[in-house]
Amino acid sequence: RTIVFLIREGENNAVHGADLARCVNMDARELRQAIERLRRNGVIIASSPKGYYYPANMGELAAFVHKEERRARSVFYTIKAARQLLKQQEALDGKRKEKQS
């Protein structure tokens, strides 16, 4: 059985990740990676503490979009902070090299 056929429509029918992983003979990490691949290929799989599900209505779809946007913003800000640190380190390295010359 494949993941897409085991997931049901509606948050009330969500399939818990542990149950889903067991059904497809994967560990939790493999399942998350497989879900992410499906999402990147256009399969809309929402998730909540109840498990994975296909959005059954506009409200569930809107909640999924909002959650993913928050996640994307979080990643963006993490990268932004890391870039700032990288620039600071590069500037310090440049000053050290000037002093050594």
C-alpha positions as CSV (number, residue, x, y, z in Angstrom):
1,R,0.0,0.0,0.0
2,T,1.2,3.5,-0.7
3,I,1.0,6.6,1.4
4,V,-1.4,8.5,-1.0
5,F,-4.0,5.7,-0.6
6,L,-3.8,5.5,3.1
7,I,-4.3,9.1,3.9
8,R,-7.9,10.2,4.3
9,E,-9.8,13.4,3.6
10,G,-10.5,15.8,6.5
11,E,-8.6,16.5,9.8
12,N,-11.1,14.4,11.7
13,N,-10.0,11.4,9.7
14,A,-6.2,12.2,10.0
15,V,-3.9,9.2,10.1
16,H,-1.3,9.4,12.8
17,G,2.3,9.4,11.6
18,A,3.3,6.4,13.6
19,D,0.3,4.3,12.2
20,L,1.1,5.5,8.6
21,A,4.8,4.7,9.0
22,R,4.0,1.2,10.2
23,C,1.6,0.6,7.3
24,V,4.2,1.5,4.7
25,N,7.1,-0.1,6.6
26,M,9.1,3.2,7.2
27,D,10.5,4.9,10.2
28,A,9.2,8.3,11.1
29,R,12.0,10.2,9.3
30,E,11.5,8.2,6.1
31,L,7.8,9.0,6.3
32,R,8.4,12.7,6.7
33,Q,10.8,12.7,3.7
34,A,8.3,10.8,1.6
35,I,5.5,13.2,2.5
36,E,7.7,16.1,1.6
37,R,8.5,14.6,-1.8
38,L,4.8,14.1,-2.4
39,R,4.1,17.7,-1.4
40,R,6.8,18.9,-3.8
41,N,5.1,17.0,-6.6
42,G,1.9,18.7,-6.0
43,V,0.1,16.4,-3.6
44,I,-1.6,18.5,-0.9
45,I,-1.1,16.6,2.4
46,A,-1.9,18.6,5.5
47,S,-0.9,17.7,9.0
48,S,-1.9,18.4,12.5
49,P,-1.2,16.8,15.9
50,K,-3.9,14.3,14.8
51,G,-1.8,13.2,11.8
52,Y,-1.8,13.5,8.0
53,Y,-4.8,14.2,5.9
54,Y,-6.1,15.7,2.7
55,P,-7.8,19.0,3.3
56,A,-11.6,18.5,3.0
57,N,-12.7,22.1,2.7
58,M,-11.4,25.6,2.2
59,G,-10.8,26.1,5.9
60,E,-8.5,23.2,6.1
61,L,-6.7,24.2,2.9
62,A,-6.3,27.8,4.1
63,A,-5.0,26.5,7.5
64,F,-2.4,24.3,5.6
65,V,-1.3,27.2,3.4
66,H,-1.0,29.5,6.5
67,K,1.1,26.8,8.4
68,E,3.4,26.3,5.4
69,E,3.9,30.1,5.0
70,R,4.8,30.4,8.7
71,R,7.3,27.5,8.3
72,A,8.8,29.1,5.1
73,R,9.2,32.5,6.9
74,S,10.9,30.8,9.8
75,V,13.4,29.1,7.5
76,F,13.9,32.4,5.7
77,Y,14.7,34.3,8.9
78,T,17.1,31.6,10.0
79,I,18.9,31.8,6.7
80,K,19.0,35.6,6.9
81,A,20.6,35.5,10.3
82,A,23.2,32.9,9.1
83,R,24.0,35.1,6.1
84,Q,24.6,38.1,8.3
85,L,27.0,36.1,10.4
86,L,28.8,34.8,7.3
87,K,29.2,38.4,6.1
88,Q,30.6,39.4,9.5
89,Q,33.0,36.5,9.5
90,E,34.1,37.3,5.9
91,A,34.7,40.9,6.8
92,L,36.8,39.9,9.9
93,D,38.8,37.4,7.7
94,G,39.4,40.2,5.2
95,K,40.7,42.5,7.9
96,R,43.0,39.8,9.3
97,K,44.5,39.2,5.9
98,E,45.1,42.9,5.4
99,K,47.0,43.0,8.8
100,Q,49.1,40.0,7.8
101,S,50.2,41.7,4.5
